[in-house]
């Protein structure tokens, strides 16, 4: 993760159901689970 990555405290991964393992990387525009490795794109291209 880059220096602009932030822990999304209190959220649960939809894939592995582990709490407090999601990180938002603002530079890359992704949210990633540190437990299972699942990632999702966030931002204007993903419809948010």
C-alpha positions as CSV (number, residue, x, y, z in Angstrom):
1,X,0.0,0.0,0.0
2,X,1.1,3.5,-0.6
3,X,1.4,6.4,1.9
4,X,-2.1,7.5,0.9
5,X,-3.7,4.2,2.0
6,X,-6.2,4.3,4.9
7,X,-7.7,1.5,7.0
8,X,-11.5,1.5,6.7
9,X,-12.1,0.9,10.4
10,X,-15.3,-1.0,11.3
11,X,-16.0,-2.4,7.8
12,X,-16.2,-6.1,6.9
13,X,-14.9,-7.7,3.7
14,X,-17.9,-9.1,1.7
15,X,-15.8,-12.1,0.6
16,X,-14.1,-13.4,3.7
17,X,-16.2,-11.6,6.3
18,X,-13.2,-10.4,8.2
19,X,-13.6,-7.1,10.1
20,X,-11.1,-4.2,9.9
21,X,-9.0,-5.6,7.0
22,X,-10.1,-3.2,4.3
23,X,-7.7,-0.6,3.0
24,X,-8.5,2.3,0.7
25,X,-5.6,3.3,-1.6
26,X,-6.5,6.8,-2.9
27,X,-3.7,6.9,-5.5
28,X,-4.7,3.6,-7.1
29,X,-8.4,4.1,-6.6
30,X,-8.9,0.6,-5.0
31,X,-10.1,-0.9,-1.8
32,X,-8.3,-4.1,-0.8
33,X,-8.8,-6.8,1.8
34,X,-5.5,-7.6,3.6
35,X,-6.9,-11.0,4.7
36,X,-8.1,-12.6,1.4
37,X,-6.6,-10.2,-1.2
38,X,-10.0,-9.3,-2.8
39,X,-10.0,-5.8,-4.3
40,X,-12.5,-3.4,-5.8
41,X,-12.1,-0.3,-7.9
42,X,-13.6,2.9,-6.5
43,X,-14.2,6.3,-8.0
44,X,-15.9,7.9,-11.0
45,X,-15.3,4.9,-13.2
46,X,-16.9,2.4,-10.8
47,X,-20.1,4.5,-10.6
48,X,-19.5,6.1,-7.2
